Amino acid sequence: MKKSLRVRKSQEFSDIIKERHYYSSPVMTLYVKKKKEEVNRVGISVGKKIGNAVIRNKVKRQLRMMIQETYTFEENFDTIILVREKFTQENYESNKKVLEILLKKVKI
């Protein structure tokens, strides 16, 4: 995933989360906000409760691959994905299906 398609600044994360439009599952939560730039962007947040740095980086790599496979980047919203502890207990395919279901629910 290109860096231009990522939300990177702390203030941008806060703005999207403050909007309070979210879709939740036991595995992850999606916060969405109408995009303000030309391209829609995605931010990933993995807390320390998930595991040590090696596990958190593995989770982020997996999520980036899921995003590349499921997003068309023609959506009209910016997204923040908050990962929950159950993410590491499920396999890649089931997590990807959850992401697809949550994206179908998003209607802005």
N, C-alpha and C positions, 0 to 999 in steps of 0.2 A: 504494500500500500504506500503510495507516494506521500511525502511529508506535506505536500500542499493539500491533501485530502484529510489531514488530521487536525483535531482541536488540540492545541498545545499549551496555551496560556491559562494560568489559574483563573484569571478573571473571566475568560470565556467559559470555562467549566462552570463557574459560579452562576453566570448569567443563564446558562441553559438549565441548570438544576433549579434555579429560582423560579423559572417559568412554570414548574410543577405539572407539566404534561408528561406522564410516565405510564409505562406498561410493564407489568411485573410478572415474574415467574419464580419458582424456587431456585432456579439456576442463575438468573441474571435479571437486571432491571434496565429498561431503556428509557432515558429522558430525551425528549425531543423538543425542538423549538424551530419555528420557521427560519429558514436560512436568511442571512443578511448579506452574504457574499455571493458571487456568481456560481460557485460550486458548493455542493453540500459536503459537510465534513463529519468525521467520526472521531470520538475520543474514547479511550479505554482507561478504566480505573480499576486497579486490583489492589485491595487492601492487604495489610500485613497479616490479617487473620487467615488468609488463604494458605500461607506457608512462607518459607524462606525465599530469598531472592531468586534462586534457581527455579523454584516452582512458579513464582509469580511471572518470571520471564517466559517460561514455557506456556503458561496460560495466555499471556499477551500474544505470543507467536501464533498459537492456535486460533485465537480470536481474529487476528489479522487475516489469516487464511480463510476463515469462515466469512469474514466481511468481503474479501475479494470474490468469493464464490457466490454470495447471496445478493450483495448490493449491486444495483445497476448504476449508481451515482447519478441518476436522473431524478432522484427524489427531491422534494422541495423542503427538506428539513435537515438541521444539524442534529447529531445524535451523540449522547454520552452513554456508554455501556458500563454499568457497575456490576462487577462479578461477585457472586455470593459463594459461600463455602461449598455448597453442593456441586459446583462446577467441576471440582477435581474428582468427585466421586463418580460422575457420569462419564461415558465415553464420548469421543469426538462427534460421532454421527448423531447421537441423541442431543448433544448441546447445539449442534448445527440446526437440527429440526426445531428446537426451542427458539433459536434466533429467527428462523424463517417465520414461525408462527407469530412472534412478537412484531416482526416487520409488517406482516399482513394486517395486524390490528391497528397500526399507526394510520390515522386519517387526519391530515391537517389541510 
